[in-house]
């Protein structure tokens, strides 16, 4: 059972890394994943959470409750 869970987690990590690379190549802009290193965004985001960084463009529309870094 533990090996099966490990395989699923491994697949998710590999899929995420491949997706990030594909997104960066298709969009022509860097798209990254970073781990949050501080408690400054609590309670919405806690230390150790994975954040996907998506670059803004001139046409980007922001709304209330969006997190902007």
Biopython code that builds the backbone (N, CA, C, O; Angstrom):
import numpy as np
from Bio.PDB.StructureBuilder import StructureBuilder

atoms = [
    (1, "UNK", "N", (0.827, -1.205, 0.000)),
    (1, "UNK", "CA", (0.000, 0.000, 0.000)),
    (1, "UNK", "C", (0.867, 1.262, 0.000)),
    (1, "UNK", "O", (0.604, 2.212, -0.738)),
    (2, "UNK", "N", (1.913, 1.254, 0.850)),
    (2, "UNK", "CA", (2.783, 2.417, 0.941)),
    (2, "UNK", "C", (3.530, 2.646, -0.379)),
    (2, "UNK", "O", (3.741, 3.789, -0.785)),
    (3, "UNK", "N", (3.925, 1.567, -1.038)),
    (3, "UNK", "CA", (4.618, 1.687, -2.320)),
    (3, "UNK", "C", (3.688, 2.280, -3.377)),
    (3, "UNK", "O", (4.122, 3.075, -4.211)),
    (4, "UNK", "N", (2.416, 1.898, -3.344)),
    (4, "UNK", "CA", (1.448, 2.429, -4.303)),
    (4, "UNK", "C", (1.256, 3.933, -4.104)),
    (4, "UNK", "O", (1.178, 4.680, -5.080)),
    (5, "UNK", "N", (1.180, 4.381, -2.855)),
    (5, "UNK", "CA", (1.044, 5.812, -2.559)),
    (5, "UNK", "C", (2.293, 6.553, -3.020)),
    (5, "UNK", "O", (2.198, 7.642, -3.586)),
    (6, "UNK", "N", (3.464, 5.964, -2.779)),
    (6, "UNK", "CA", (4.717, 6.572, -3.227)),
    (6, "UNK", "C", (4.771, 6.721, -4.736)),
    (6, "UNK", "O", (5.252, 7.731, -5.249)),
    (7, "UNK", "N", (4.278, 5.717, -5.446)),
    (7, "UNK", "CA", (4.243, 5.789, -6.915)),
    (7, "UNK", "C", (3.308, 6.898, -7.389)),
    (7, "UNK", "O", (3.618, 7.606, -8.347)),
    (8, "UNK", "N", (2.175, 7.051, -6.726)),
    (8, "UNK", "CA", (1.224, 8.101, -7.104)),
    (8, "UNK", "C", (1.832, 9.474, -6.862)),
    (8, "UNK", "O", (1.720, 10.357, -7.712)),
    (9, "UNK", "N", (2.475, 9.668, -5.712)),
    (9, "UNK", "CA", (3.119, 10.953, -5.399)),
    (9, "UNK", "C", (4.217, 11.243, -6.409)),
    (9, "UNK", "O", (4.340, 12.371, -6.886)),
    (10, "UNK", "N", (5.014, 10.237, -6.739)),
    (10, "UNK", "CA", (6.074, 10.413, -7.730)),
    (10, "UNK", "C", (5.501, 10.828, -9.079)),
    (10, "UNK", "O", (6.034, 11.728, -9.727)),
    (11, "UNK", "N", (4.424, 10.181, -9.507)),
    (11, "UNK", "CA", (3.778, 10.519, -10.770)),
    (11, "UNK", "C", (3.277, 11.963, -10.762)),
    (11, "UNK", "O", (3.438, 12.677, -11.751)),
    (12, "UNK", "N", (2.681, 12.391, -9.671)),
    (12, "UNK", "CA", (2.178, 13.763, -9.567)),
    (12, "UNK", "C", (3.324, 14.766, -9.671)),
    (12, "UNK", "O", (3.193, 15.786, -10.349)),
    (13, "UNK", "N", (4.435, 14.489, -9.012)),
    (13, "UNK", "CA", (5.586, 15.400, -9.055)),
    (13, "UNK", "C", (6.155, 15.472, -10.471)),
    (13, "UNK", "O", (6.421, 16.564, -10.974)),
    (14, "UNK", "N", (6.340, 14.337, -11.109)),
    (14, "UNK", "CA", (6.878, 14.316, -12.476)),
    (14, "UNK", "C", (5.919, 15.020, -13.430)),
    (14, "UNK", "O", (6.356, 15.796, -14.280)),
    (15, "UNK", "N", (4.622, 14.762, -13.303)),
    (15, "UNK", "CA", (3.630, 15.422, -14.153)),
    (15, "UNK", "C", (3.668, 16.940, -13.978)),
    (15, "UNK", "O", (3.584, 17.681, -14.957)),
    (16, "UNK", "N", (3.796, 17.398, -12.739)),
    (16, "UNK", "CA", (3.861, 18.835, -12.471)),
    (16, "UNK", "C", (5.092, 19.454, -13.121)),
    (16, "UNK", "O", (4.997, 20.515, -13.737)),
    (17, "UNK", "N", (6.240, 18.807, -12.992)),
    (17, "UNK", "CA", (7.465, 19.353, -13.585)),
    (17, "UNK", "C", (7.389, 19.389, -15.111)),
    (17, "UNK", "O", (7.821, 20.363, -15.727)),
    (18, "UNK", "N", (6.857, 18.362, -15.713)),
    (18, "UNK", "CA", (6.704, 18.338, -17.169)),
    (18, "UNK", "C", (5.703, 19.399, -17.620)),
    (18, "UNK", "O", (5.915, 20.057, -18.639)),
    (19, "UNK", "N", (4.622, 19.567, -16.875)),
    (19, "UNK", "CA", (3.616, 20.580, -17.209)),
    (19, "UNK", "C", (4.197, 21.982, -17.140)),
    (19, "UNK", "O", (3.916, 22.811, -18.005)),
    (20, "UNK", "N", (5.004, 22.257, -16.124)),
    (20, "UNK", "CA", (5.630, 23.579, -15.990)),
    (20, "UNK", "C", (6.550, 23.865, -17.176)),
    (20, "UNK", "O", (6.549, 24.971, -17.717)),
    (21, "UNK", "N", (7.319, 22.880, -17.569)),
    (21, "UNK", "CA", (8.218, 23.058, -18.713)),
    (21, "UNK", "C", (7.415, 23.295, -19.993)),
    (21, "UNK", "O", (7.751, 24.178, -20.781)),
    (22, "UNK", "N", (6.361, 22.512, -20.199)),
    (22, "UNK", "CA", (5.529, 22.665, -21.394)),
    (22, "UNK", "C", (4.855, 24.037, -21.406)),
    (22, "UNK", "O", (4.813, 24.690, -22.449)),
    (23, "UNK", "N", (4.327, 24.483, -20.264)),
    (23, "UNK", "CA", (3.690, 25.802, -20.196)),
    (23, "UNK", "C", (4.680, 26.910, -20.529)),
    (23, "UNK", "O", (4.351, 27.842, -21.262)),
    (24, "UNK", "N", (5.883, 26.810, -19.995)),
    (24, "UNK", "CA", (6.898, 27.826, -20.269)),
    (24, "UNK", "C", (7.229, 27.880, -21.754)),
    (24, "UNK", "O", (7.366, 28.964, -22.321)),
    (25, "UNK", "N", (7.359, 26.721, -22.385)),
    (25, "UNK", "CA", (7.691, 26.688, -23.812)),
    (25, "UNK", "C", (6.537, 27.186, -24.672)),
    (25, "UNK", "O", (6.763, 27.937, -25.620)),
    (26, "UNK", "N", (5.313, 26.788, -24.368)),
    (26, "UNK", "CA", (4.151, 27.186, -25.159)),
    (26, "UNK", "C", (3.839, 28.675, -25.028)),
    (26, "UNK", "O", (3.492, 29.325, -26.014)),
    (27, "UNK", "N", (3.960, 29.207, -23.842)),
    (27, "UNK", "CA", (3.628, 30.614, -23.619)),
    (27, "UNK", "C", (4.777, 31.554, -23.970)),
    (27, "UNK", "O", (4.556, 32.738, -24.224)),
    (28, "UNK", "N", (5.998, 31.032, -23.986)),
    (28, "UNK", "CA", (7.152, 31.886, -24.256)),
    (28, "UNK", "C", (7.519, 32.745, -23.062)),
    (28, "UNK", "O", (8.300, 33.688, -23.191)),
    (29, "UNK", "N", (6.964, 32.431, -21.902)),
    (29, "UNK", "CA", (7.259, 33.143, -20.662)),
    (29, "UNK", "C", (7.507, 32.111, -19.575)),
    (29, "UNK", "O", (6.930, 31.024, -19.596)),
    (30, "UNK", "N", (8.362, 32.452, -18.633)),
    (30, "UNK", "CA", (8.631, 31.478, -17.572)),
    (30, "UNK", "C", (7.416, 31.260, -16.664)),
    (30, "UNK", "O", (6.734, 32.210, -16.277)),
    (31, "UNK", "N", (7.169, 30.024, -16.345)),
    (31, "UNK", "CA", (6.145, 29.648, -15.385)),
    (31, "UNK", "C", (6.847, 28.750, -14.379)),
    (31, "UNK", "O", (7.487, 27.769, -14.757)),
    (32, "UNK", "N", (6.731, 29.077, -13.129)),
    (32, "UNK", "CA", (7.499, 28.321, -12.151)),
    (32, "UNK", "C", (6.687, 27.869, -10.965)),
    (32, "UNK", "O", (5.570, 28.332, -10.735)),
    (33, "UNK", "N", (7.260, 26.967, -10.225)),
    (33, "UNK", "CA", (6.679, 26.497, -8.983)),
    (33, "UNK", "C", (7.695, 26.759, -7.873)),
    (33, "UNK", "O", (8.869, 26.413, -8.001)),
    (34, "UNK", "N", (7.241, 27.360, -6.808)),
    (34, "UNK", "CA", (8.118, 27.659, -5.680)),
    (34, "UNK", "C", (7.454, 27.216, -4.387)),
    (34, "UNK", "O", (6.229, 27.133, -4.294)),
    (35, "UNK", "N", (8.274, 26.937, -3.406)),
    (35, "UNK", "CA", (7.764, 26.607, -2.074)),
    (35, "UNK", "C", (7.752, 27.881, -1.242)),
    (35, "UNK", "O", (8.723, 28.638, -1.245)),
    (36, "UNK", "N", (6.670, 28.114, -0.538)),
    (36, "UNK", "CA", (6.556, 29.290, 0.327)),
    (36, "UNK", "C", (7.494, 29.083, 1.510)),
    (36, "UNK", "O", (7.475, 28.034, 2.153)),
    (37, "UNK", "N", (8.323, 30.101, 1.795)),
    (37, "UNK", "CA", (9.356, 29.943, 2.812)),
    (37, "UNK", "C", (9.079, 30.696, 4.103)),
    (37, "UNK", "O", (9.873, 30.603, 5.039)),
    (38, "UNK", "N", (7.995, 31.429, 4.186)),
    (38, "UNK", "CA", (7.728, 32.171, 5.414)),
    (38, "UNK", "C", (6.258, 32.054, 5.791)),
    (38, "UNK", "O", (5.462, 31.469, 5.057)),
    (39, "UNK", "N", (5.911, 32.608, 6.927)),
    (39, "UNK", "CA", (4.537, 32.570, 7.433)),
    (39, "UNK", "C", (3.777, 33.841, 7.065)),
    (39, "UNK", "O", (2.669, 34.040, 7.563)),
    (40, "UNK", "N", (4.326, 34.707, 6.216)),
    (40, "UNK", "CA", (3.754, 36.032, 5.973)),
    (40, "UNK", "C", (2.404, 36.014, 5.260)),
    (40, "UNK", "O", (1.687, 37.014, 5.304)),
    (41, "UNK", "N", (2.036, 34.928, 4.614)),
    (41, "UNK", "CA", (0.774, 34.876, 3.870)),
    (41, "UNK", "C", (-0.309, 34.089, 4.611)),
    (41, "UNK", "O", (-1.367, 33.806, 4.050)),
    (42, "UNK", "N", (-0.045, 33.739, 5.862)),
    (42, "UNK", "CA", (-1.018, 32.960, 6.626)),
    (42, "UNK", "C", (-2.269, 33.763, 6.875)),
    (42, "UNK", "O", (-2.161, 34.984, 6.989)),
    (43, "UNK", "N", (-3.425, 33.194, 6.967)),
    (43, "UNK", "CA", (-3.782, 31.788, 6.978)),
    (43, "UNK", "C", (-4.058, 31.236, 5.581)),
    (43, "UNK", "O", (-4.318, 30.040, 5.447)),
    (44, "UNK", "N", (-4.012, 32.056, 4.548)),
    (44, "UNK", "CA", (-4.335, 31.599, 3.193)),
    (44, "UNK", "C", (-3.286, 30.625, 2.662)),
    (44, "UNK", "O", (-3.626, 29.570, 2.125)),
    (45, "UNK", "N", (-2.022, 30.980, 2.813)),
    (45, "UNK", "CA", (-0.918, 30.139, 2.357)),
    (45, "UNK", "C", (0.019, 29.957, 3.545)),
    (45, "UNK", "O", (0.398, 30.931, 4.196)),
    (46, "UNK", "N", (0.389, 28.719, 3.825)),
    (46, "UNK", "CA", (1.282, 28.462, 4.951)),
    (46, "UNK", "C", (2.656, 28.057, 4.457)),
    (46, "UNK", "O", (2.843, 27.746, 3.281)),
    (47, "UNK", "N", (3.598, 28.066, 5.354)),
    (47, "UNK", "CA", (4.971, 27.720, 5.026)),
    (47, "UNK", "C", (5.031, 26.294, 4.486)),
    (47, "UNK", "O", (4.445, 25.380, 5.066)),
    (48, "UNK", "N", (5.742, 26.106, 3.373)),
    (48, "UNK", "CA", (5.892, 24.789, 2.770)),
    (48, "UNK", "C", (4.906, 24.507, 1.644)),
    (48, "UNK", "O", (5.065, 23.519, 0.928)),
    (49, "UNK", "N", (3.889, 25.351, 1.471)),
    (49, "UNK", "CA", (2.937, 25.152, 0.378)),
    (49, "UNK", "C", (3.621, 25.389, -0.961)),
    (49, "UNK", "O", (4.589, 26.144, -1.052)),
    (50, "UNK", "N", (3.117, 24.745, -1.983)),
    (50, "UNK", "CA", (3.641, 24.913, -3.334)),
    (50, "UNK", "C", (2.828, 25.987, -4.043)),
    (50, "UNK", "O", (1.601, 25.907, -4.098)),
    (51, "UNK", "N", (3.508, 26.985, -4.582)),
    (51, "UNK", "CA", (2.837, 28.077, -5.296)),
    (51, "UNK", "C", (3.280, 28.057, -6.756)),
    (51, "UNK", "O", (4.471, 27.961, -7.052)),
    (52, "UNK", "N", (2.322, 28.148, -7.653)),
    (52, "UNK", "CA", (2.601, 28.218, -9.083)),
    (52, "UNK", "C", (2.647, 29.693, -9.464)),
    (52, "UNK", "O", (1.683, 30.428, -9.253)),
    (53, "UNK", "N", (3.771, 30.116, -10.024)),
    (53, "UNK", "CA", (3.962, 31.518, -10.412)),
    (53, "UNK", "C", (3.604, 31.653, -11.884)),
    (53, "UNK", "O", (4.210, 31.005, -12.737)),
    (54, "UNK", "N", (2.627, 32.488, -12.182)),
    (54, "UNK", "CA", (2.144, 32.714, -13.539)),
    (54, "UNK", "C", (2.366, 34.186, -13.863)),
    (54, "UNK", "O", (1.760, 35.035, -13.209)),
    (55, "UNK", "N", (3.207, 34.533, -14.842)),
    (55, "UNK", "CA", (3.505, 35.933, -15.141)),
    (55, "UNK", "C", (2.270, 36.706, -15.612)),
    (55, "UNK", "O", (1.426, 36.176, -16.335)),
    (56, "UNK", "N", (2.185, 37.945, -15.195)),
    (56, "UNK", "CA", (1.095, 38.822, -15.626)),
    (56, "UNK", "C", (1.477, 39.486, -16.951)),
    (56, "UNK", "O", (2.656, 39.689, -17.243)),
    (57, "UNK", "N", (0.473, 39.816, -17.731)),
    (57, "UNK", "CA", (0.686, 40.534, -18.984)),
    (57, "UNK", "C", (-0.077, 41.851, -18.923)),
    (57, "UNK", "O", (-0.775, 42.127, -17.947)),
    (58, "UNK", "N", (0.055, 42.648, -19.950)),
    (58, "UNK", "CA", (-0.679, 43.912, -19.995)),
    (58, "UNK", "C", (-2.179, 43.689, -20.050)),
    (58, "UNK", "O", (-2.945, 44.563, -19.643)),
    (59, "UNK", "N", (-2.616, 42.532, -20.547)),
    (59, "UNK", "CA", (-4.036, 42.228, -20.668)),
    (59, "UNK", "C", (-4.592, 41.506, -19.438)),
    (59, "UNK", "O", (-5.777, 41.175, -19.398)),
    (60, "UNK", "N", (-3.746, 41.262, -18.440)),
    (60, "UNK", "CA", (-4.197, 40.538, -17.243)),
    (60, "UNK", "C", (-5.241, 41.348, -16.490)),
    (60, "UNK", "O", (-5.124, 42.565, -16.341)),
    (61, "UNK", "N", (-6.245, 40.655, -16.027)),
    (61, "UNK", "CA", (-7.299, 41.277, -15.228)),
    (61, "UNK", "C", (-7.242, 40.663, -13.838)),
    (61, "UNK", "O", (-7.301, 39.443, -13.689)),
    (62, "UNK", "N", (-7.129, 41.504, -12.829)),
    (62, "UNK", "CA", (-7.044, 41.032, -11.461)),
    (62, "UNK", "C", (-8.368, 41.270, -10.753)),
    (62, "UNK", "O", (-9.072, 42.241, -11.027)),
    (63, "UNK", "N", (-8.690, 40.368, -9.843)),
    (63, "UNK", "CA", (-9.918, 40.499, -9.077)),
    (63, "UNK", "C", (-9.611, 40.404, -7.596)),
    (63, "UNK", "O", (-8.513, 40.021, -7.191)),
    (64, "UNK", "N", (-10.587, 40.755, -6.814)),
    (64, "UNK", "CA", (-10.438, 40.692, -5.366)),
    (64, "UNK", "C", (-10.181, 39.241, -4.952)),
    (64, "UNK", "O", (-10.719, 38.317, -5.562)),
    (65, "UNK", "N", (-9.379, 39.045, -3.938)),
    (65, "UNK", "CA", (-8.992, 37.759, -3.369)),
    (65, "UNK", "C", (-7.956, 37.011, -4.193)),
    (65, "UNK", "O", (-7.622, 35.876, -3.852)),
    (66, "UNK", "N", (-7.433, 37.598, -5.262)),
    (66, "UNK", "CA", (-6.316, 36.988, -5.974)),
    (66, "UNK", "C", (-5.029, 37.324, -5.231)),
    (66, "UNK", "O", (-4.889, 38.409, -4.667)),
    (67, "UNK", "N", (-4.106, 36.397, -5.238)),
    (67, "UNK", "CA", (-2.812, 36.620, -4.589)),
    (67, "UNK", "C", (-1.813, 37.012, -5.663)),
    (67, "UNK", "O", (-1.626, 36.302, -6.650)),
    (68, "UNK", "N", (-1.178, 38.150, -5.453)),
    (68, "UNK", "CA", (-0.222, 38.683, -6.429)),
    (68, "UNK", "C", (1.134, 38.796, -5.748)),
    (68, "UNK", "O", (1.254, 39.373, -4.667)),
    (69, "UNK", "N", (2.158, 38.235, -6.397)),
    (69, "UNK", "CA", (3.517, 38.325, -5.825)),
    (69, "UNK", "C", (4.408, 39.114, -6.750)),
    (69, "UNK", "O", (5.588, 39.306, -6.456)),
]
sb = StructureBuilder()
sb.init_structure("model")
sb.init_model(0)
sb.init_chain("A")
sb.init_seg("    ")
for serial, (resi, resn, name, xyz) in enumerate(atoms, 1):
    if name == "N":
        sb.init_residue(resn, " ", resi, " ")
    sb.init_atom(name, np.array(xyz, "f"), 0.0, 1.0, " ", f" {name:<3s}", serial, name[0])
structure = sb.get_structure()
